[in-house]
Amino acid sequence: MNSKPAIFVAGDERIFFPALVALDSIANQHPGVFDSFICFDGSKLTEDMTAALEHHKINFIDAQDLKVSDKIASLPKMKEGRWPIEILLNWALPEYLISRGYNYSIKVDYDILCLKPYNLDEVFPTTSTARGLLFNINLEKEGIAAEYIDLAIKNNLLDIKTKAYMNAGFVAFNNKKCQENQFFERLLSSYSFIMDNCPKAKLIEQIAIYFALSVCEGGAEELDPTYNHRVRWGVLVDKDLIPTARNIHYITNIKPWMPFDRGAIRNFVNDRQGVIFAYRSIWLEQASKSPWFSNFCDQGEPSQEKALGITILITHNYNQRLLELENQLNDERKINQLLHEKIQKIHDLSKPMNLDSQ
């Protein structure tokens, strides 16, 4: 039995370098604490990948070793079209890892970056199967019709009373409980049920995780949000201006290893989420420490000048948006003033005339 917990990322071969950066950033903050794993189809593993994994002391798991590839391959993809079906390999790994002697494991998305050490006592579940960043969810608003919610409950696929819907970016597992509760089989059943009946639902993977965990012993436990800070929002900083987040999660299609898209700034500014671009340079700084950076990433190394330039662009966009809102407010004030003046004139004309004679 391994005394260390495992930490892993799974998917297809396209996750390789971001996943390597994610796991390397965690290892840097936790020397000797975890055994790290990347899992995808072994036929896609190149010599450069093998050398990079050896350098960063990351273990490779061939997806074929999990003996679930055929089950996964037959499943339809989610409507968003952003994720390959191989992301479901992640949820088979806890039960695979218990067979290799790991009692506990953490699943991280390939777009995670670790900034601070973890407190493992608050990460791993104590009485439940899993621990993650939990949310309340309205299944009907997410595209699961009421009749299928009722049917899922009837078929023991869902316990609506259990809070277990979570973001999938950082999830800690009790591997033995996953095995005892047949977590992965439950998840596959839930995924198939939802895809058959509500294929247009949003984020079906996360809903299937919710279904499966809700009927597992102990359900799920709440994880502190600092372990899964999403880049749409600005993280808190301490008195020394250091971010308080332990992990940064690069959600959305705006990934730091992709070319910088100036045109995307305005849309995020309009949604008050322009801060997303400020997280870019810190990922590139970590990634550029790898000797294989230029092999797998076509972005240049980070610089203060580029970081400053991005900040200036974001500021210009916010200033432009504020100016537009100020002009809009001034126009509305002018219109309201004109309306007030017209109403006053109508009021004056409607007063009865004084016909008293001299």
Secondary structure, 3 states (H helix, E strand, C coil): CECCCEEEEECCHHHHHHHHHHHHHHHHHCCCCCEEEEEECHHHCCHHHHHHHHHHCCEEEEHHHHCCHHHHHCCCCCCCCCCCHHHHHHHHHHHHHHHCCECEEEEECCCEEECCCCCHHHHCCCCCCEEECECCCCCCCCCCCHHHHHHHHHCCCCCCCCCCCECCCEEEEEHHHHHHCCHHHHHHHHHHHHHHHCCCCCCHHHHHHHHHHHCCCCCEEECCHHHCEECCCCCCECCCCCECCCEEECCCCCCCCCCCCHHHHHHHHHCCCHHHHHHHHHHHHHHCCCCCHHHHCCCCCCCHHHHHHHHHHHHHHHHHHHHHHHHHHHHHHHHHHHHHHHHHHHHHHCCCCCCCCC
